[in-house]
Amino acid sequence: MAGQVDHSPGESPFPEARVVAPGAPWRWLALGIADMRAAPGASLFYGGVFALMGAALMTFITSAAIELALVTGFLLVAPFLSVGLYDLSRRRERGEAQQLAATLTAWQANAPALGFYALILALLLAVWIRVSVVVVALFFSSGAPLEHGVLAELASTVDGWIFMGAYAAAGGGFALLVFATGVVSIPMLLDRKDMDTITAMIASFSVLRSNFATMLLWAAIIVVLVAAGFFAYFVGLAITVPLIGHATWHAYRESVA
């Protein structure tokens, strides 16, 4: 039938997931640092954009509940916004010039698939904002208290611990879904112009399933680095996000055949 791809018996239409070493995430970070050193200007440009986004969020969003949702929802959309960082690592791997201007339009290499994935992330973010607002409303009638020292204040009461547990459970479910289907899918879509979104998401899930403990370690490292960037008044994102982006490229290259 027209439009179908023939596969030999036993051949999977999806990219093969490799089993990586348990300590692989630390190697990906080391490679990410090397990529940043090779293209510091371009890497810090993307990091600066993320830092400015964080600052703008704190300045112009007046609803505490929505602000909290967007801060935590950062993990949902950051993979797509890091396409330029993946392209920088890809160019270095190929021995090509790592020019910022060229990476700004890297998404055009597979625009339909990347655009569809971006739409999925946008819908998930919209749903998460709604869920976040509801969770906050259940505990705080006047919105989430986001003043300085709020975490210490919440940790000092039983209700505060219940809220943090409920919020973490709700957010963790969304984050796990995005991580499972996106841990390597966007670098894959950038690298393979004939790849479609659904196939990339299934392949990403296969990588997670084949390397569950290792990928959980990688997810924990990402959360810690992003949190460090946020707690440094978003300035830290200028360093941590490029590092994660470059390292994610190497995670893809090592875990997908």
C-alpha positions, -999 to +999 in steps of 0.1 A: +000+000+000+012+035-008+028+053+021+038+022+040+074+012+047+084-024+042+103-041+070+120-074+069+106-101+092+115-094+128+128-059+120+113-032+142+102+001+126+115+019+157+151+028+164+168+003+187+174+013+223+209+006+236+216-004+272+240+021+287+262+020+318+246+029+352+270+059+355+264+072+320+247+104+331+279+116+347+297+110+314+270+129+295+275+159+319+313+158+312+307+158+275+282+186+279+308+207+297+332+201+268+305+212+244+299+244+264+337+251+264+338+246+226+310+271+220+307+293+251+291+323+235+263+304+217+257+282+248+255+311+271+232+329+247+206+302+250+212+300+288+206+338+290+173+334+272+161+309+297+173+332+326+155+362+310+123+340+307+125+332+344+130+369+353+101+379+331+079+353+348+087+367+382+081+402+371+049+401+350+029+371+364+008+384+392-011+352+401+010+332+426-007+299+416+000+304+379+036+315+387+041+284+406+026+263+378+049+280+352+080+276+373+074+238+378+060+235+342+095+247+330+106+211+330+078+202+305+087+227+278+125+232+283+134+201+261+118+217+230+133+251+237+168+235+238+168+225+201+195+251+194+217+235+221+213+200+206+223+214+172+254+230+187+265+196+200+256+179+168+277+204+148+307+198+171+303+161+167+303+165+129+333+189+129+311+217+116+313+254+126+293+261+158+277+293+148+248+307+168+229+320+137+227+286+121+213+270+153+185+295+156+167+278+127+177+242+135+141+233+141+134+237+103+153+204+097+122+185+108+097+213+113+064+192+110+075+166+136+091+191+159+061+214+156+037+186+165+058+177+195+058+214+206+020+214+203+018+183+225+040+200+251+019+232+250-013+212+256+004+194+285+016+227+300-020+241+297-034+211+315-007+213+342-014+250+348-050+241+354-042+211+377-017+233+396-042+260+402-067+235+415-042+219+439-031+253+452-068+263+457-075+232+477-049+243+503-047+281+500-078+301+495-059+333+486-032+316+464+002+301+471+024+320+495+055+325+474+073+349+497+109+344+507+113+314+529+081+298+519+096+263+518+108+266+553+073+279+563+055+250+546+079+225+561+071+237+596+034+225+594+016+193+587-006+210+562+024+223+545+039+189+541+006+175+528+005+203+502+041+197+491+034+160+488+002+165+468+018+191+445+049+169+440+027+139+432+006+158+406+036+174+390+057+142+391+030+125+371+032+151+343+070+152+345+073+114+342+050+114+312+071+140+294+104+125+304+093+090+293+083+102+258+108+130+254+141+120+271+157+115+236+129+122+212+136+159+204+173+153+196+163+123+176+138+144+156+165+170+150+190+144+139+167+122+117+147+143+092+125+114+082+115+106+118+079+113+129+068+125+163+050+093+175+079+070+165+104+092+183+082+092+214+079+054+214+116+051+209+122+074+238+099+053+260+119+022+249+151+039+260+136+046+294+124+010+297+158-004+288+177+018+311+152+026+339+175+031+368+201+050+347+174+073+333+159+079+367+193+091+378+195+113+348+160+127+356+171+134+392+202+152+380+181+174+356+157+183+384+186+192+408+203+214+381+171+232+371+162+237+408+197+251+414+192+275+385+158+287+399+171+291+435+199+313+421+172+338+411+171+323+376+206+335+368+219+300+374+197+288+345+222+305+321+247+277+331+226+247+341+202+247+311+230+247+284+247+220+303+216+198+304+209+205+267+244+195+256+244+165+278+210+154+265+224+152+230+250+128+242+224+108+261+205+104+228+236+095+208+246+068+233+212+053+241+198+050+205+214+028+179 
